[in-house]
Amino acid sequence: DSGGLFESIDGGLRWSHVDKLPVIFTQSIAYLPNDVVLVSAKADFKTTNGGGVWRRDISGDWAQVTLTVPFPSAPLSAYEISAVDENVVVGTSEGVFVSTNSGLSWTWSGPFGGGDRRVFSVLLTSGASPRIIAGGPGGVRLGTIAPGPWVPSNSSIGGIWSIHAFGRSPLSTSQAFVTTGHLLYRTEDAGTNWIQIPSPPQGTGQCAGTPFIKAALGKGFLN
């Protein structure tokens, strides 16, 4: 969160700082086809804001992508990135940005309309009709890759404050998980309805760390 990006090329045994990336408040990373890497970053204190999304192509060079916000309220911060093939979604302090060409160009969308537009966590589902699940202080909204209206889920699960609140399922393109920090839910219909999972692990308050979900196949069950 304040040290920039680190990279390992030996399965995590040794790590080196990515000096070519000129930002330190990195948040999330996504790997795309053709050796493209995307990194999100929070706003910094530079004359030219380093917050937003940075892209590295096969050349190894990093470049900040252009994210145009209508009526921006403050320097842009970018949070979680979710990608499926060449389709990419990123949550930001001003809403959601969508790319269908591996981050070369982006389209802005506002899941929450006016007021608090922050989107901390996003999940892009796979399949023939991918859906964007966006979470922020205003709750959970559902959208599509093609520009269109955002709709709320049928379940009231409260605000989403973690940048990794959503978890993809290895079992089904329609199944996913979300945490509010204290409660855990799952969906079987790509976010339309959420079912609370009883007795999740409990934190110890606001300083317990950032909650996140990683779903993996176990021996006959889902961990």
C-alpha positions as CSV (number, residue, x, y, z in Angstrom):
1,D,0.0,0.0,0.0
2,S,3.0,2.3,0.3
3,G,5.9,0.5,-1.2
4,G,5.0,0.1,-4.8
5,L,5.0,-3.2,-6.7
6,F,7.2,-6.2,-6.2
7,E,7.7,-9.1,-8.6
8,S,8.8,-12.7,-8.3
9,I,10.0,-14.9,-11.2
10,D,10.7,-18.0,-9.1
11,G,7.4,-18.9,-7.6
12,G,7.6,-16.4,-4.7
13,L,11.0,-17.5,-3.3
14,R,12.7,-14.1,-4.1
15,W,11.1,-10.7,-4.7
16,S,12.4,-7.5,-6.3
17,H,11.0,-4.1,-6.5
18,V,9.5,-3.0,-9.8
19,D,11.5,0.3,-10.1
20,K,10.1,1.2,-13.5
21,L,6.6,1.7,-12.0
22,P,6.7,5.3,-10.7
23,V,3.9,5.0,-8.1
24,I,3.9,3.7,-4.5
25,F,0.2,3.4,-3.5
26,T,-0.5,0.3,-5.5
27,Q,-3.7,-1.6,-4.8
28,S,-4.5,-4.4,-7.1
29,I,-3.0,-6.2,-10.1
30,A,-4.4,-8.1,-13.1
31,Y,-2.7,-10.3,-15.7
32,L,-4.1,-10.2,-19.2
33,P,-3.3,-12.0,-22.5
34,N,-0.2,-11.1,-24.5
35,D,1.9,-10.3,-21.4
36,V,-0.1,-7.3,-20.5
37,V,-0.2,-6.3,-16.8
38,L,-2.5,-3.7,-15.1
39,V,-1.9,-2.2,-11.7
40,S,-4.2,0.2,-9.8
41,A,-3.0,2.9,-7.5
42,K,-4.5,5.4,-5.0
43,A,-4.1,9.2,-5.5
44,D,-0.7,10.5,-4.4
45,F,0.7,13.9,-3.7
46,K,2.4,14.6,-7.0
47,T,1.7,17.6,-9.2
48,T,0.4,15.1,-11.8
49,N,-1.6,12.5,-9.9
50,G,-0.2,9.0,-10.1
51,G,-3.5,7.4,-9.0
52,G,-5.5,5.4,-11.5
53,V,-4.4,2.5,-13.7
54,W,-1.0,1.8,-15.0
55,R,-0.4,-0.6,-17.9
56,R,2.7,-2.7,-18.9
57,D,2.9,-4.4,-22.3
58,I,5.3,-6.9,-23.7
59,S,8.0,-4.2,-24.0
60,G,8.2,-4.0,-20.2
61,D,7.4,-0.3,-20.1
62,W,4.8,1.2,-17.9
63,A,2.3,3.9,-18.9
64,Q,-0.6,5.5,-17.0
65,V,-3.8,5.0,-19.0
66,T,-6.3,7.8,-19.6
67,L,-9.4,7.6,-17.3
68,T,-11.8,10.4,-18.1
69,V,-14.3,11.2,-15.4
70,P,-17.2,13.6,-16.0
71,F,-17.3,16.2,-13.3
72,P,-14.4,14.8,-11.1
73,S,-14.7,15.7,-7.4
74,A,-11.1,15.0,-6.4
75,P,-7.8,13.4,-7.7
76,L,-8.7,9.9,-8.9
77,S,-7.9,6.8,-6.9
78,A,-8.2,3.3,-8.3
79,Y,-8.9,0.2,-6.2
80,E,-9.7,-3.4,-7.3
81,I,-9.2,-4.7,-10.8
82,S,-11.1,-7.7,-12.2
83,A,-10.3,-9.2,-15.6
84,V,-11.6,-12.1,-17.8
85,D,-9.6,-12.4,-21.0
86,E,-9.4,-9.0,-22.6
87,N,-12.3,-7.5,-20.6
88,V,-11.3,-5.5,-17.6
89,V,-13.2,-3.7,-14.9
90,V,-11.7,-1.4,-12.2
91,G,-13.3,0.3,-9.3
92,T,-12.3,3.8,-8.5
93,S,-13.2,6.8,-6.3
94,E,-15.4,8.1,-9.1
95,G,-17.2,4.9,-10.2
96,V,-16.3,2.1,-12.5
97,F,-14.2,2.0,-15.7
98,V,-14.5,-0.8,-18.3
99,S,-12.1,-1.9,-21.0
100,T,-12.8,-4.5,-23.7
101,N,-9.3,-4.3,-25.3
102,S,-6.9,-5.2,-22.5
103,G,-6.8,-1.7,-21.0
104,L,-6.0,0.3,-24.1
105,S,-9.2,2.4,-23.9
106,W,-11.7,2.8,-21.1
107,T,-15.3,3.8,-20.6
108,W,-16.6,5.4,-17.4
109,S,-19.8,4.4,-15.6
110,G,-21.4,5.4,-12.3
111,P,-23.1,2.5,-10.4
112,F,-24.3,4.8,-7.6
113,G,-25.2,7.9,-9.5
114,G,-24.6,11.1,-7.5
115,G,-23.3,11.4,-3.9
116,D,-20.7,8.9,-2.9
117,R,-19.5,7.4,-6.1
118,R,-16.7,5.2,-4.7
119,V,-16.4,1.6,-5.9
120,F,-13.9,-0.3,-3.8
121,S,-14.4,-3.9,-5.0
122,V,-15.5,-5.3,-8.4
123,L,-16.0,-8.7,-9.9
124,L,-16.4,-9.5,-13.6
125,T,-18.1,-12.8,-14.2
126,S,-17.1,-15.0,-17.1
127,G,-19.4,-16.7,-19.7
128,A,-21.3,-15.6,-22.7
129,S,-23.0,-12.7,-20.9
130,P,-20.5,-11.3,-18.4
131,R,-21.9,-9.3,-15.5
132,I,-20.1,-6.6,-13.5
133,I,-20.7,-6.8,-9.7
134,A,-19.6,-3.5,-8.1
135,G,-19.5,-2.8,-4.4
136,G,-19.0,0.4,-2.4
137,P,-20.4,2.4,0.5
138,G,-23.7,2.5,-1.3
139,G,-24.0,-1.3,-1.4
140,V,-23.9,-3.7,-4.4
141,R,-24.9,-2.8,-8.0
142,L,-25.1,-5.0,-11.1
143,G,-24.0,-3.9,-14.6
144,T,-22.8,-5.2,-17.9
145,I,-19.8,-4.8,-20.1
146,A,-21.8,-2.8,-22.7
147,P,-22.9,0.6,-21.3
148,G,-26.3,0.3,-19.7
149,P,-28.2,0.9,-16.4
150,W,-27.0,-0.4,-13.1
151,V,-29.5,-2.2,-10.9
152,P,-29.3,-3.1,-7.2
153,S,-29.2,-6.7,-6.0
154,N,-32.3,-8.1,-4.5
155,S,-30.6,-8.6,-1.1
156,S,-29.6,-5.8,1.3
157,I,-26.1,-6.6,2.5
158,G,-24.9,-3.1,3.4
159,G,-21.9,-1.2,2.3
160,I,-18.7,-2.7,0.8
161,W,-15.5,-1.1,2.1
162,S,-12.8,-3.7,1.3
163,I,-10.9,-3.6,-2.0
164,H,-11.1,-7.4,-2.2
165,A,-14.6,-8.0,-0.9
166,F,-15.7,-10.2,-3.8
167,G,-14.4,-13.7,-4.5
168,R,-14.7,-15.7,-7.7
169,S,-15.9,-19.3,-7.5
170,P,-14.0,-22.1,-9.3
171,L,-17.2,-24.1,-9.5
172,S,-19.6,-21.9,-11.5
173,T,-19.6,-18.7,-13.5
174,S,-22.8,-17.7,-11.6
175,Q,-21.4,-18.3,-8.1
176,A,-19.5,-15.7,-6.2
177,F,-18.8,-14.6,-2.6
178,V,-18.7,-11.3,-0.8
179,T,-17.8,-10.1,2.6
180,T,-18.9,-6.9,4.4
181,G,-16.0,-7.3,6.9
182,H,-18.3,-8.9,9.5
183,L,-20.7,-11.0,7.4
184,L,-20.1,-13.5,4.5
185,Y,-22.5,-14.1,1.6
186,R,-22.7,-16.2,-1.5
187,T,-24.7,-15.8,-4.8
188,E,-25.7,-18.5,-7.2
189,D,-27.1,-16.1,-9.9
190,A,-24.2,-13.7,-10.5
191,G,-25.2,-11.2,-7.8
192,T,-28.9,-10.9,-8.2
193,N,-29.6,-12.6,-4.8
194,W,-27.2,-13.1,-1.9
195,I,-27.4,-15.8,0.8
196,Q,-25.7,-15.2,4.1
197,I,-23.3,-17.9,5.1
198,P,-23.6,-18.6,8.8
199,S,-20.6,-18.4,11.3
200,P,-17.8,-16.9,9.1
201,P,-14.5,-16.2,10.8
202,Q,-14.8,-13.1,12.9
203,G,-12.3,-10.2,12.9
204,T,-11.4,-8.1,16.0
205,G,-12.5,-4.7,14.8
206,Q,-11.4,-2.0,12.4
207,C,-7.7,-2.7,12.9
208,A,-8.0,-6.4,12.2
209,G,-6.8,-6.0,8.6
210,T,-8.4,-6.0,5.1
211,P,-10.9,-8.8,4.6
212,F,-10.7,-10.7,1.3
213,I,-12.0,-13.9,-0.1
214,K,-10.1,-16.7,-2.0
215,A,-12.3,-19.6,-3.0
216,A,-10.5,-22.9,-3.9
217,L,-11.4,-26.5,-4.5
218,G,-10.7,-28.8,-1.6
219,K,-11.2,-32.5,-1.2
220,G,-14.9,-32.8,-2.1
221,F,-15.8,-29.3,-0.8
222,L,-15.1,-25.7,-1.3
223,N,-12.7,-24.0,1.1
